[in-house]
């Protein structure tokens, strides 16, 4: 990340091409992020495996998974990248299935993940082979040096975008993510959501901006639109979820969407010849990769502590954890603040840089066409809407899950997690706090990586104040934190001065209803209901009222059952018909296989006749 490089070759390890490693600044950044997540998850996993995991599969497979995550960015040719990508896919699948003996949902999540990840791998394999066949060599150096035909480059990029985008969880290929992440062990969820999905972004940047040197504008308009749609849809789904880990899974789709907005804007500016804005947008995207990894690791680890202490992920069944689990409450609160992109959170800096790159685009980039000038303001609106919905989502998760009264006996009996789990959360918390207070600890390296990918100068400078280069804009996170601290101290001091007077104690007015009970509190479902009403057309909730009458008279009601759910609209609209068609094809295939030897001989004879006729016609 400091500007150096490293390479190695192991020709005997893989037939035909061998194994090539080459690490530059871009690969180093993703290796550093993955390694940091692995440290926090590894420390946390000591206590988690000892107290909450029945089996040794995770301890055996997790090191291989981490090794694959670290080596994918170090691949130096197509064959090595594909080998390591498949190793990462297989080991992560085994980790998702680690707790299959506890819950039936784990097997379903594993099937979804296996199918989606290997369809994505098939797209990556095809796209990279298309590029390598035209370049004559599968090494990354040869791909950079070769000027590919526009049609070949476009086909290869689109296939790679589909494959790498599925790993990043972008629409409409996100269906595996909110299924697999909740069912995996919690520190594995952190590794997948904070480290593995980043490699989808890495693949898009590596192929599009590095190996293919940018490409036309329509590539990056597609990336930007996919990113904006994923960000808005992901946070909308997170806002209405009550499953804590599923909520965090949809939040990953949102944040990967924000990263791809920055990547798309960077490619768009680079195609228009504005390297300054391109470097700024890519800096914002790569910085958000780092900040998202920090707070998502912390949130998943804290969520795992809650699940271990209470046995449930349902926010409607939690509450009262502030007293029973104070350290976990502080950790989740810090992660929620960071995920909300509010100061002094680390995501505030990266999203501020992203907005600056989008806002300055239409006015200062002369190479933009009309379509790009329309899309960029819409992207600004999408980022702003995402930030507001993220605040509501994590206020719901933190307030209902930790600050309310306990709603179940399991929540009331919760106890703090073991010290090793707290230590893992402490590592992730430190990674959240450091860039929030002093982003210059991270920004110079990230800026250098972005500049190296684009062949441009740095986009950001400054020690105490973060200043943009080439466009107007400056911000000091440390001064913002100081101002917030002074304001909080002033408010607390004023309240203590007022409390110094002798107050008269009196019972609060309770409308005659008596003491408040947990049943009178807002639940996560009721908290999100106003948002759900606003976005009904997008979320398309399903509700059903079942009225049961007495047998003696239909005018007398025995019971009324009301059910309301918010399914994933893309799953029901896109994947359900595909699965139904596949099942119908399978049933048709079973009718062909009746077990009759005569019918099978007939199939062979008919196929041979058709082939002979085709040969006769074509020759």
DOROLUM-548437 format. One line per field, with one value per residue (C-alpha): residue number from 1; residue in one letter; chain; y, x, z. Coordinates in pm, 1 decimal. Each point is the difference from the previous one (the first is absolute). Layout:
N
seti = NUM;...
marfi = A;...
kelum = A;...
v = Y;...
u = X;...
w = Z;...
END
This chain:
619
seti = 1;2;3;4;5;6;7;8;9;10;11;12;13;14;15;16;17;18;19;20;21;22;23;24;25;26;27;28;29;30;31;32;33;34;35;36;37;38;39;40;41;42;43;44;45;46;47;48;49;50;51;52;53;54;55;56;57;58;59;60;61;62;63;64;65;66;67;68;69;70;71;72;73;74;75;76;77;78;79;80;81;82;83;84;85;86;87;88;89;90;91;92;93;94;95;96;97;98;99;100;101;102;103;104;105;106;107;108;109;110;111;112;113;114;115;116;117;118;119;120;121;122;123;124;125;126;127;128;129;130;131;132;133;134;135;136;137;138;139;140;141;142;143;144;145;146;147;148;149;150;151;152;153;154;155;156;157;158;159;160;161;162;163;164;165;166;167;168;169;170;171;172;173;174;175;176;177;178;179;180;181;182;183;184;185;186;187;188;189;190;191;192;193;194;195;196;197;198;199;200;201;202;203;204;205;206;207;208;209;210;211;212;213;214;215;216;217;218;219;220;221;222;223;224;225;226;227;228;229;230;231;232;233;234;235;236;237;238;239;240;241;242;243;244;245;246;247;248;249;250;251;252;253;254;255;256;257;258;259;260;261;262;263;264;265;266;267;268;269;270;271;272;273;274;275;276;277;278;279;280;281;282;283;284;285;286;287;288;289;290;291;292;293;294;295;296;297;298;299;300;301;302;303;304;305;306;307;308;309;310;311;312;313;314;315;316;317;318;319;320;321;322;323;324;325;326;327;328;329;330;331;332;333;334;335;336;337;338;339;340;341;342;343;344;345;346;347;348;349;350;351;352;353;354;355;356;357;358;359;360;361;362;363;364;365;366;367;368;369;370;371;372;373;374;375;376;377;378;379;380;381;382;383;384;385;386;387;388;389;390;391;392;393;394;395;396;397;398;399;400;401;402;403;404;405;406;407;408;409;410;411;412;413;414;415;416;417;418;419;420;421;422;423;424;425;426;427;428;429;430;431;432;433;434;435;436;437;438;439;440;441;442;443;444;445;446;447;448;449;450;451;452;453;454;455;456;457;458;459;460;461;462;463;464;465;466;467;468;469;470;471;472;473;474;475;476;477;478;479;480;481;482;483;484;485;486;487;488;489;490;491;492;493;494;495;496;497;498;499;500;501;502;503;504;505;506;507;508;509;510;511;512;513;514;515;516;517;518;519;520;521;522;523;524;525;526;527;528;529;530;531;532;533;534;535;536;537;538;539;540;541;542;543;544;545;546;547;548;549;550;551;552;553;554;555;556;557;558;559;560;561;562;563;564;565;566;567;568;569;570;571;572;573;574;575;576;577;578;579;580;581;582;583;584;585;586;587;588;589;590;591;592;593;594;595;596;597;598;599;600;601;602;603;604;605;606;607;608;609;610;611;612;613;614;615;616;617;618;619
marfi = X;X;X;X;X;X;X;X;X;X;X;X;X;X;X;X;X;X;X;X;X;X;X;X;X;X;X;X;X;X;X;X;X;X;X;X;X;X;X;X;X;X;X;X;X;X;X;X;X;X;X;X;X;X;X;X;X;X;X;X;X;X;X;X;X;X;X;X;X;X;X;X;X;X;X;X;X;X;X;X;X;X;X;X;X;X;X;X;X;X;X;X;X;X;X;X;X;X;X;X;X;X;X;X;X;X;X;X;X;X;X;X;X;X;X;X;X;X;X;X;X;X;X;X;X;X;X;X;X;X;X;X;X;X;X;X;X;X;X;X;X;X;X;X;X;X;X;X;X;X;X;X;X;X;X;X;X;X;X;X;X;X;X;X;X;X;X;X;X;X;X;X;X;X;X;X;X;X;X;X;X;X;X;X;X;X;X;X;X;X;X;X;X;X;X;X;X;X;X;X;X;X;X;X;X;X;X;X;X;X;X;X;X;X;X;X;X;X;X;X;X;X;X;X;X;X;X;X;X;X;X;X;X;X;X;X;X;X;X;X;X;X;X;X;X;X;X;X;X;X;X;X;X;X;X;X;X;X;X;X;X;X;X;X;X;X;X;X;X;X;X;X;X;X;X;X;X;X;X;X;X;X;X;X;X;X;X;X;X;X;X;X;X;X;X;X;X;X;X;X;X;X;X;X;X;X;X;X;X;X;X;X;X;X;X;X;X;X;X;X;X;X;X;X;X;X;X;X;X;X;X;X;X;X;X;X;X;X;X;X;X;X;X;X;X;X;X;X;X;X;X;X;X;X;X;X;X;X;X;X;X;X;X;X;X;X;X;X;X;X;X;X;X;X;X;X;X;X;X;X;X;X;X;X;X;X;X;X;X;X;X;X;X;X;X;X;X;X;X;X;X;X;X;X;X;X;X;X;X;X;X;X;X;X;X;X;X;X;X;X;X;X;X;X;X;X;X;X;X;X;X;X;X;X;X;X;X;X;X;X;X;X;X;X;X;X;X;X;X;X;X;X;X;X;X;X;X;X;X;X;X;X;X;X;X;X;X;X;X;X;X;X;X;X;X;X;X;X;X;X;X;X;X;X;X;X;X;X;X;X;X;X;X;X;X;X;X;X;X;X;X;X;X;X;X;X;X;X;X;X;X;X;X;X;X;X;X;X;X;X;X;X;X;X;X;X;X;X;X;X;X;X;X;X;X;X;X;X;X;X;X;X;X;X;X;X;X;X;X;X;X;X;X;X;X;X;X;X;X;X;X;X;X;X;X;X;X;X;X;X;X;X;X;X;X;X;X;X;X;X;X;X;X;X;X;X;X;X;X;X;X;X;X;X;X;X;X;X;X;X;X;X;X;X;X;X;X;X;X;X;X;X;X;X;X;X;X;X;X
kelum = A;A;A;A;A;A;A;A;A;A;A;A;A;A;A;A;A;A;A;A;A;A;A;A;A;A;A;A;A;A;A;A;A;A;A;A;A;A;A;A;A;A;A;A;A;A;A;A;A;A;A;A;A;A;A;A;A;A;A;A;A;A;A;A;A;A;A;A;A;A;A;A;A;A;A;A;A;A;A;A;A;A;A;A;A;A;A;A;A;A;A;A;A;A;A;A;A;A;A;A;A;A;A;A;A;A;A;A;A;A;A;A;A;A;A;A;A;A;A;A;A;A;A;A;A;A;A;A;A;A;A;A;A;A;A;A;A;A;A;A;A;A;A;A;A;A;A;A;A;A;A;A;A;A;A;A;A;A;A;A;A;A;A;A;A;A;A;A;A;A;A;A;A;A;A;A;A;A;A;A;A;A;A;A;A;A;A;A;A;A;A;A;A;A;A;A;A;A;A;A;A;A;A;A;A;A;A;A;A;A;A;A;A;A;A;A;A;A;A;A;A;A;A;A;A;A;A;A;A;A;A;A;A;A;A;A;A;A;A;A;A;A;A;A;A;A;A;A;A;A;A;A;A;A;A;A;A;A;A;A;A;A;A;A;A;A;A;A;A;A;A;A;A;A;A;A;A;A;A;A;A;A;A;A;A;A;A;A;A;A;A;A;A;A;A;A;A;A;A;A;A;A;A;A;A;A;A;A;A;A;A;A;A;A;A;A;A;A;A;A;A;A;A;A;A;A;A;A;A;A;A;A;A;A;A;A;A;A;A;A;A;A;A;A;A;A;A;A;A;A;A;A;A;A;A;A;A;A;A;A;A;A;A;A;A;A;A;A;A;A;A;A;A;A;A;A;A;A;A;A;A;A;A;A;A;A;A;A;A;A;A;A;A;A;A;A;A;A;A;A;A;A;A;A;A;A;A;A;A;A;A;A;A;A;A;A;A;A;A;A;A;A;A;A;A;A;A;A;A;A;A;A;A;A;A;A;A;A;A;A;A;A;A;A;A;A;A;A;A;A;A;A;A;A;A;A;A;A;A;A;A;A;A;A;A;A;A;A;A;A;A;A;A;A;A;A;A;A;A;A;A;A;A;A;A;A;A;A;A;A;A;A;A;A;A;A;A;A;A;A;A;A;A;A;A;A;A;A;A;A;A;A;A;A;A;A;A;A;A;A;A;A;A;A;A;A;A;A;A;A;A;A;A;A;A;A;A;A;A;A;A;A;A;A;A;A;A;A;A;A;A;A;A;A;A;A;A;A;A;A;A;A;A;A;A;A;A;A;A;A;A;A;A;A;A;A;A;A;A;A;A;A;A;A;A;A;A;A;A;A;A;A;A;A;A;A;A;A;A;A;A;A;A;A;A;A;A;A;A;A;A;A;A;A;A;A;A;A;A
v = 0.0;226.2;-33.1;-319.8;-327.7;-370.3;-298.5;-372.8;-297.3;-365.9;-170.7;-357.0;56.3;27.7;-176.3;203.5;345.1;-50.3;244.0;367.4;250.5;376.8;249.3;370.3;281.9;-106.6;-361.0;111.5;210.2;-291.2;-235.4;245.0;31.6;-376.7;-61.1;253.3;-157.9;-343.8;113.1;132.5;-301.6;-243.6;141.5;5.9;-354.5;-141.5;72.4;-58.6;-348.0;-88.5;108.9;4.0;-231.2;-375.1;-139.4;59.9;65.3;376.2;-26.8;-229.8;186.2;365.0;27.9;-125.2;250.4;285.0;-113.6;9.2;345.4;131.9;-158.3;90.6;361.6;-136.2;-204.8;99.1;-187.4;-136.7;-360.7;92.3;233.5;-266.5;-266.3;220.5;127.6;-355.3;-85.4;301.6;-106.2;-360.8;81.1;272.4;-245.1;-247.5;277.5;103.7;-362.4;-31.6;17.5;-206.5;-233.6;279.9;164.0;-122.3;344.7;-54.2;-263.7;230.8;285.9;-233.3;-104.2;361.5;95.4;-298.2;64.3;377.6;-5.4;-259.7;175.5;308.1;-205.0;-125.6;361.0;103.0;-304.3;74.1;371.7;-43.4;-273.4;229.1;269.0;-238.2;-174.3;331.9;111.8;-325.7;-32.2;-29.8;213.9;336.7;168.6;-131.5;113.4;350.6;17.3;-130.4;234.5;-222.7;52.3;202.1;-285.9;-251.1;243.1;89.0;-364.6;-90.2;294.9;-70.1;-365.9;96.7;265.1;-267.4;-244.4;242.1;191.6;-316.7;-41.1;365.0;-58.0;258.2;-14.0;-225.2;-253.6;74.1;-277.9;-222.0;269.6;59.8;-377.3;-126.3;266.4;-44.7;-378.0;-10.6;20.6;364.2;46.6;-175.7;244.4;280.8;-155.0;-41.6;335.8;215.4;-175.6;-243.0;224.9;268.1;-226.7;45.3;370.8;-88.3;-210.9;277.1;260.2;-236.0;-103.5;324.2;273.0;-186.6;-281.4;166.9;356.2;151.5;-79.2;194.0;196.6;-246.8;-250.8;238.8;135.0;-358.7;-42.3;329.2;-82.7;-350.1;145.0;267.5;-248.7;-248.8;267.8;121.9;-344.0;-154.4;260.4;-10.3;-373.9;45.1;264.4;-241.7;-310.2;-125.3;-275.5;176.8;-186.3;10.8;376.1;18.9;-214.1;242.2;283.5;-160.5;17.6;369.4;78.6;-197.5;199.6;323.5;-126.9;-81.6;346.7;136.2;-252.9;77.5;374.7;-45.0;-198.3;251.3;294.4;-188.6;-74.4;373.4;94.7;149.4;-187.6;227.5;-83.8;-361.7;-26.2;167.9;-238.1;-307.8;125.5;31.8;-352.3;-162.7;189.8;-122.2;-356.4;50.8;171.2;-248.8;-288.6;157.7;69.8;-307.2;-222.5;169.1;-28.9;-368.6;-86.9;190.0;-168.1;-337.9;79.3;84.1;-323.2;-203.5;168.3;-9.3;-274.3;224.0;249.0;145.0;365.0;-26.9;-255.8;196.0;310.7;80.5;-97.4;333.4;-111.8;-365.0;45.9;349.0;-63.1;-158.7;289.0;255.0;-198.9;-28.6;365.8;103.4;-218.2;137.2;357.7;-85.7;-174.0;302.9;217.9;264.8;190.0;-107.7;-337.6;-118.9;-40.9;371.9;83.4;-250.3;95.3;370.6;-62.4;-199.7;280.1;255.9;-201.2;-32.0;361.1;148.2;-227.3;167.1;347.2;-66.1;-307.2;127.5;-345.9;-119.1;-59.1;81.9;-343.1;13.5;351.6;-137.1;-314.0;173.4;223.9;-304.9;-182.5;289.6;-39.7;-376.8;44.4;258.6;-221.4;-295.3;199.5;104.3;-352.5;-137.1;227.9;-124.7;-362.8;4.2;213.9;-278.4;-277.5;166.0;156.2;-296.8;-270.1;153.3;298.4;-119.3;-225.1;-374.7;-157.0;-365.1;-200.7;-84.1;369.3;68.9;-283.3;106.7;22.8;165.4;-201.9;-145.3;222.8;-130.1;95.2;346.3;25.2;-73.7;269.6;233.9;-47.4;82.6;298.2;140.5;-30.2;202.2;274.4;61.7;112.1;193.7;216.9;8.6;-100.9;107.3;-327.4;-176.8;259.0;44.9;-369.9;-25.0;314.5;-142.1;-327.5;181.3;222.9;-302.7;-183.1;301.6;137.9;332.9;219.6;-22.6;129.5;84.4;162.6;149.4;-113.8;165.2;111.4;-221.5;214.7;-96.8;56.1;146.5;87.9;209.4;-185.0;-46.7;-167.0;-74.6;-312.1;67.5;352.0;-140.5;-249.2;275.8;218.4;-291.8;-75.0;364.2;7.0;-322.7;122.2;327.7;-178.9;-245.9;283.3;201.1;-300.9;-63.4;362.7;-26.5;-329.8;160.5;152.0;-222.6;-153.6;-109.1;-365.2;-99.0;-292.5;55.5;16.1;-336.0;67.3;-218.9;-308.3;-84.4;-67.0;-42.4;-356.4;-135.8;-71.7;375.6;74.2;57.7;-313.2;-4.7;-79.3;292.1;236.1;-76.5;4.3;372.3;-47.9;-307.9;200.2;267.5;-257.5;-242.2;8.9;-106.8;-248.8;-148.8;-145.9;-301.9;-8.8;-258.9;10.0;-339.8;13.0;-319.0;-20.5;-217.8;-310.9;87.7;340.9;181.2;329.1;-89.5;33.5;-249.6;138.8;246.9;-62.9;289.7;-63.7;255.7;-63.9;185.0;-250.6;94.4;122.2;-92.8;-353.9;-44.5;173.4;-132.5;-312.4;-163.4;-35.8;-127.2;-259.8;-101.8;-45.4;-203.1;-223.2;-51.4;-93.5;-248.3;-161.1;-28.4;-164.6;-256.5;-94.5;-73.2;-230.3;-282.4;-279.6;-166.4;-130.1;3.5;369.9;81.7;-188.7;198.0;325.6;-101.0;-113.0;323.7;215.7;-188.8;48.2;372.9;35.6;-190.8;223.3;312.8;-124.0;-81.0;345.3;199.1;-192.7
u = 0.0;303.4;91.0;205.4;-76.4;69.8;-26.1;70.6;-48.3;-64.8;-9.7;-35.9;-306.3;-263.3;5.6;44.3;32.0;147.8;-78.7;93.0;-15.1;33.3;-91.8;-35.8;-170.7;-354.1;59.0;180.2;-297.2;-243.6;249.4;39.7;-377.6;-51.2;286.5;-131.9;-346.4;158.4;189.2;-315.4;-208.8;274.9;32.4;-378.6;-27.5;201.1;-277.5;-280.0;122.0;52.7;-342.6;-234.1;112.4;-43.0;265.3;345.9;-89.4;37.8;338.3;123.8;-135.9;19.0;379.6;-32.1;-276.9;207.2;298.1;-211.1;-138.8;353.3;142.9;-274.3;127.6;353.7;-81.2;212.6;-174.2;-338.7;65.2;119.3;-294.5;-250.7;166.1;0.1;-352.1;-132.6;189.0;-161.7;-344.8;28.2;141.3;-258.7;-275.8;125.1;3.0;-355.9;-108.2;188.0;-313.6;-228.4;-75.9;-161.7;-235.9;-172.1;41.2;376.1;-40.7;-225.4;247.1;282.9;-183.0;-68.0;359.3;145.3;-206.0;48.1;372.4;69.9;-213.8;207.0;318.4;-115.3;-50.8;346.5;159.8;-161.9;77.6;366.4;47.3;-149.9;251.1;295.8;-69.4;11.7;311.9;179.4;115.1;-178.5;238.3;-121.6;305.9;-93.9;-359.5;115.0;233.0;-250.0;-252.1;-305.8;-277.2;-291.6;-247.3;226.4;82.8;-367.6;-109.7;275.4;-77.4;-375.0;58.1;248.6;-240.6;-269.7;233.6;176.9;-323.7;-168.6;276.6;-43.0;-373.9;-127.4;-349.3;-145.0;267.2;-20.7;-243.0;265.9;140.7;-288.4;-50.8;355.1;140.0;-261.5;35.6;379.5;178.9;24.7;375.2;-28.7;-278.8;243.0;265.8;-245.0;-173.6;302.8;275.2;-127.3;-260.5;266.7;172.8;-293.9;84.3;367.4;-76.0;-200.5;270.4;280.9;-158.3;-170.8;237.5;330.1;11.7;-231.3;116.7;-344.3;-219.2;-299.2;-250.4;-286.9;198.8;20.2;-351.4;-115.8;220.0;-124.6;-367.9;40.0;176.2;-262.3;-285.2;171.9;63.3;-360.5;-160.8;236.8;-62.2;-376.8;0.9;219.4;-235.7;-295.2;184.7;-26.5;263.2;313.7;251.7;-223.8;-24.8;380.2;13.4;-221.6;213.0;296.6;-186.2;-60.9;363.3;137.4;-243.3;149.7;348.9;-106.6;-151.1;348.7;162.3;-251.4;46.2;377.7;-15.0;-243.5;228.6;304.5;-180.2;-75.8;361.8;-36.7;260.0;-32.9;-366.4;64.9;267.3;-229.9;-288.9;222.9;158.6;-348.3;-91.9;317.1;-23.7;-357.6;124.1;226.6;-259.3;-273.6;229.5;67.7;-355.4;-156.4;250.4;-91.0;-374.5;8.3;218.6;-230.1;-302.1;166.0;42.3;-370.3;-97.6;222.7;-137.2;-369.4;-35.2;-193.0;61.5;-351.4;7.2;-365.1;107.3;298.0;37.4;161.3;350.4;147.4;13.9;82.0;258.3;151.3;315.6;-189.8;-248.2;280.6;154.0;-324.8;-79.5;337.4;-52.5;-351.3;131.4;265.0;-250.4;-232.1;269.0;-35.7;292.7;220.2;-41.3;257.8;-257.0;-79.9;337.8;-27.2;-360.0;91.8;276.4;-243.2;-256.4;268.6;108.3;-359.6;-100.1;298.7;-37.5;-267.6;148.6;372.8;37.0;-34.1;14.4;-329.9;-291.4;-363.0;-84.7;286.8;-101.0;-345.9;121.1;247.6;-259.2;-224.3;293.3;37.7;-367.6;43.3;298.8;-187.7;-310.2;217.4;165.1;-335.4;-142.4;320.3;-49.3;-357.4;108.0;271.8;-198.5;-258.7;256.6;180.7;-298.3;-234.3;261.3;211.3;-165.8;-358.2;-129.3;53.4;-295.9;84.7;145.6;303.4;78.4;-42.5;240.6;274.0;358.4;309.9;211.0;346.3;311.4;142.3;-321.0;17.4;364.3;-98.0;-265.1;260.1;228.3;-285.4;-103.2;353.1;-13.1;-323.0;125.4;343.5;-112.3;-291.2;224.9;304.7;-82.3;348.2;121.5;-171.7;-67.8;357.8;34.1;-348.5;58.4;328.5;-165.2;-277.0;253.9;209.8;-295.7;-101.7;344.7;-96.7;110.2;-134.5;-352.1;14.5;259.9;32.9;82.6;-252.6;-236.4;-89.9;26.6;-104.5;245.3;-134.0;-345.0;-115.1;-72.3;150.7;-103.1;164.2;-138.2;205.4;-142.6;-350.6;60.5;133.4;-304.9;-235.1;186.7;-27.2;-370.9;-67.6;201.2;-194.1;-336.4;100.5;135.7;-320.0;-211.1;208.3;-34.4;-376.3;-0.2;188.3;-328.7;-204.6;-262.3;-341.9;-55.9;-333.6;-131.4;-16.0;-341.4;-74.5;-352.8;-137.8;154.2;237.0;374.6;132.8;63.4;220.3;-314.7;-63.5;337.3;72.3;121.6;229.1;-300.3;-206.4;299.0;50.5;-370.1;-14.8;298.8;-164.4;-312.3;201.7;175.6;-289.8;27.5;364.4;-18.6;-337.9;-90.0;-229.8;-276.5;-264.7;-297.0;-144.5;-336.3;-127.2;-370.9;-183.3;-149.0;-342.5;-20.8;206.3;-88.7;198.8;379.1;215.1;345.8;168.1;356.6;188.2;323.8;216.8;337.9;236.7;160.6;289.9;-178.1;285.8;5.7;-373.8;-11.3;318.8;122.8;-334.7;-99.0;348.4;-15.3;-351.0;112.5;301.2;-221.2;-237.8;292.7;117.2;-344.6;-3.8;340.6;-121.5;-282.3;256.3;199.9;-252.5;252.9;-86.3;308.0;-191.5;-81.9;364.0;110.7;-259.5;143.9;346.6;-124.3;-198.3;297.7;227.0;-248.9;-26.3;379.0;32.0;-262.7;177.0;332.8;-155.6;-161.0;303.2;249.9
w = 0.0;35.6;-366.7;-5.2;-174.8;44.7;-231.8;6.5;-230.3;81.8;-344.7;127.6;220.6;-275.4;-339.4;-320.0;156.4;346.7;280.0;-25.0;285.5;-41.1;272.4;-71.8;190.4;-90.6;101.1;313.8;111.1;-22.9;164.2;289.4;45.0;-12.8;241.7;250.9;-6.9;43.7;311.6;168.6;-102.1;102.6;351.2;35.0;-132.6;290.8;247.7;-250.7;-90.0;365.2;120.7;-296.1;-282.1;-0.8;-232.2;-138.0;-362.6;37.4;171.5;-277.7;-303.2;112.3;-46.1;-359.4;-63.5;140.6;-207.8;-317.2;87.6;48.2;-315.2;-250.0;-19.8;-42.0;-312.6;-298.5;-280.0;-97.8;103.3;348.2;55.7;-102.8;216.7;310.5;-69.8;-8.0;318.7;166.5;-124.8;119.6;343.2;59.9;-95.9;259.9;260.6;-86.1;56.4;330.1;217.0;-224.2;288.2;201.9;-249.9;-315.1;-158.2;-25.9;-271.8;-203.9;34.8;-103.7;-317.6;-95.5;65.4;-186.7;-311.9;-6.2;69.9;-267.6;-258.7;77.3;-32.8;-341.4;-113.4;128.1;-163.1;-337.1;13.5;90.3;-261.1;-264.8;93.7;32.6;-333.0;-183.8;184.1;-69.7;362.9;332.0;199.5;121.3;-151.0;-346.0;39.1;91.3;-298.8;-256.6;-161.4;-31.9;-257.8;147.4;-39.4;174.8;280.2;49.0;12.6;243.6;226.1;9.7;89.1;270.3;130.5;35.5;174.3;231.2;60.4;126.0;258.1;103.6;45.5;-249.2;-145.5;-124.3;101.0;372.1;95.8;158.8;228.4;246.8;14.0;46.4;232.7;275.3;3.1;19.7;337.7;97.7;-44.3;-336.6;-87.8;80.2;-225.1;-286.0;31.0;81.8;-197.9;-264.0;-165.5;-43.3;-249.9;-235.5;-5.9;-38.8;-307.3;-167.0;65.8;-102.4;-327.5;-99.2;113.8;4.8;-255.9;-254.5;77.8;47.7;-295.4;-138.0;207.7;-22.6;207.7;289.6;-35.5;43.0;310.1;147.0;-58.7;143.7;303.3;65.5;-37.1;231.0;263.0;13.6;-24.6;253.0;268.8;-62.6;61.7;307.3;138.5;15.5;125.1;356.1;-32.7;125.1;-215.4;-307.5;50.9;0.6;-314.3;-191.0;138.3;-174.0;-330.8;70.6;75.1;-293.9;-212.1;131.8;-81.5;-355.4;-36.4;63.9;-234.0;-275.1;39.9;-12.5;-323.1;-145.6;76.3;-128.4;-327.7;-29.2;60.5;350.3;202.0;304.1;64.5;-96.5;269.4;255.3;-71.0;14.7;322.8;152.8;-116.0;133.7;328.6;40.2;-54.0;302.5;221.1;-88.3;87.5;340.3;111.5;-160.2;180.2;326.8;-63.1;-92.4;296.8;235.2;-157.8;56.1;368.2;20.9;-173.4;228.7;313.7;-94.1;-260.6;-239.6;-281.5;10.9;107.5;106.7;262.0;133.8;215.2;332.8;-111.4;106.7;362.7;-52.5;-279.6;36.1;-203.0;-287.7;12.7;-32.6;-285.5;-193.5;66.1;-139.0;-306.3;-48.9;17.0;-259.0;-228.4;16.8;-165.6;270.3;150.7;164.8;-172.0;-255.1;-278.6;27.1;-155.5;-286.1;-84.8;16.7;-253.3;-216.2;1.8;-81.1;-303.4;-121.9;67.7;-182.0;-302.1;-215.5;33.8;-28.7;-224.6;-359.9;-155.1;149.7;-234.4;68.9;142.1;247.5;104.5;84.1;175.5;233.2;176.8;36.2;158.5;247.5;91.1;40.3;232.7;207.2;25.1;97.4;278.2;148.7;-12.6;155.5;300.5;46.7;-44.2;262.9;243.6;-20.0;46.3;288.9;176.9;-17.8;48.0;276.3;167.5;41.6;277.1;-45.9;-178.0;68.2;284.8;-216.2;-52.8;371.3;87.9;-245.3;123.0;-144.9;-241.8;83.4;4.1;-328.8;-180.3;158.2;-110.5;-361.0;14.2;151.1;-301.7;-236.8;214.3;-17.2;-378.9;6.7;229.0;-155.2;-350.4;148.7;219.6;-225.3;-359.1;-107.8;152.8;-289.7;-270.6;-132.9;-74.5;-153.5;-207.5;-124.6;-100.4;-192.3;-173.0;-95.6;-156.1;-209.4;-72.3;154.9;285.5;358.0;55.8;372.1;224.3;346.5;351.6;230.4;-276.9;-294.8;-314.0;-350.4;-283.1;-323.7;136.6;291.6;321.6;345.6;322.2;334.0;174.3;311.4;36.0;-50.5;277.6;225.8;-70.3;74.9;323.8;111.5;-82.1;190.8;299.4;1.2;-7.3;272.1;215.0;-37.7;94.0;310.9;104.7;-35.1;187.0;289.6;116.9;228.0;-228.2;115.3;-76.0;-149.9;-194.4;-374.5;-158.7;-163.5;-132.1;274.8;-154.6;282.0;-32.4;-352.8;-110.9;-281.1;-204.1;-17.6;-162.0;-362.7;-174.5;-299.8;-218.0;124.5;-14.6;-370.5;-89.7;-99.2;-231.9;-140.6;-82.4;-179.8;-217.9;-44.9;-378.1;16.9;286.6;-100.3;343.6;21.2;256.4;77.3;238.8;91.2;180.0;167.1;80.6;247.8;-148.7;134.0;-166.8;-260.4;167.9;313.1;-38.5;185.6;-91.1;-231.3;-121.0;-160.1;-181.9;-175.4;-160.9;-227.8;-237.4;-220.3;-310.5;-232.8;137.4;-48.7;-337.4;-161.1;173.6;79.7;-370.6;-87.5;278.2;-105.7;-360.9;112.0;213.6;-294.0;-224.8;262.5;18.0;-378.3;10.6;251.6;-236.9;-270.6;229.8;54.6;47.4;-332.6;-184.4;-329.2;43.1;74.7;-313.4;-192.3;133.4;-117.6;-342.0;-48.6;97.9;-242.0;-284.6;66.5;3.0;-329.3;-163.3;124.3;-134.7;-335.4;-28.0;113.7;-219.1
END
